[in-house]
Amino acid sequence: MTAIYNTNAGLWPNRDEYFFRDRDIQLIRQKGPRCVSTTLAMLAGKSPEDFQGRMNTQDPYSWSEVLQPYGMKLAYCTADVRKLKFYMNELIDMDDLFTLSYYTTLDPKAILGDPNSEGWITGSHIVILHRDKIIDPATGTATQAVEHHCNNYHTKRIFRIVPNDYIRGL
């Protein structure tokens, strides 16, 4: 009997769902290494200080928890470590609101390497994809998604922003 396996999966099963495509996102430029709290602040319409110390920057479940008072949570999108450019058109076609996390090294050996004594492997960054624009807390700007430098980096996580009462989510 021949083994049957799938070579990949779509990011999201239902292409007809839209949750936050019309959300107004106010640009905020991060101060220091605070991309997670700044991203959450932009999603919720708050300030980064409202999130600092209230979540673990390496724990997306805690990010989702702090977003819930604002009517939203994170839902995992099926993804692997391929470069974001291989997902970007599909994401843009969904025309909604996402967070994209990526490793900030171009060296795959660093991504797959062993952690140091403190648990550190390599740096990463998080941005917002809203419809066809990347909102980057590092610069406080919005850029056409297909032109943003994140396309050249390996994916760490992709989350769709969904309402609190949506069946799927963290």
Secondary structure as UniProt FT lines:
FT   TURN            15..16
FT   TURN            21..22
FT   HELIX           35..44
FT   HELIX           48..50
FT   TURN            51..54
FT   TURN            57..58
FT   HELIX           60..67
FT   HELIX           68..70
FT   STRAND          72..76
FT   HELIX           85..94
FT   STRAND          97..103
FT   HELIX           108..111
FT   TURN            117..118
FT   STRAND          124..130
FT   TURN            131..132
FT   STRAND          133..136
FT   TURN            137..140
FT   STRAND          141..144
FT   HELIX           145..147
FT   HELIX           149..152
FT   STRAND          154..163
FT   TURN            164..165
//
